[in-house]
Structures are given as C-alpha cells and as structure tokens.
Amino acid sequence: MDPNNNYIYIKFATIKSNALMLYNYDNQTGERAEFLALEIAEERLRFSYNLGSGTYKLTTAKKVSDGQFHTVIARRAGMVRNAAMRI
C-alpha cells in the first residue's frame, strides 16, 4: 500500500446487498495492521481503512444495489484521518 496516497476509481453495477469489491493490506498483524477496503454493506458503499491508528469508515447515504451503473472515487492523502469518497 502506498504510504502517501491511494486513489481508487471503479465503475460498477450490482444488485447484491453485501459484497467485498477491493481489499488491500500490509503484512502486519494486530491493531497496527494497515488495510484499505471498498465494499457494499447493507446496499450502501463503504470505504474503510486503517493507517495504524484505528479503523475509519465512510458509508454513503445513497443505496447502490439497484442494478444501475455507479462510479466511485475514493482517495486518501498521507497519514490523515480524513478520506473522501464520491459516487
């Protein structure tokens, strides 16, 4: 995982209520293990990440399990607590 930036651009269509779309992790274990995940949870898109200081989750208000095409852009810059996700 790039320690400075992550930029994800995905176009998708689904009717699944729950699905893992992307998962990337480092080789550490425990609370300091870093990861980045993009998933559909309860019909909404969720961007989760841990940069070694706890897990943060962004979830859309809009449901995406409607069979229509959606484009998602998720990004993180540096070791920040904030990330952005747009659909």
Summary of the structure (lengths in Angstrom):
residues: 87
radius of gyration: 13.0
end to end distance: 22.8
largest distance: 37.7
contacts: 216
relative contact order: 0.29
helix: 3%
strand: 59%
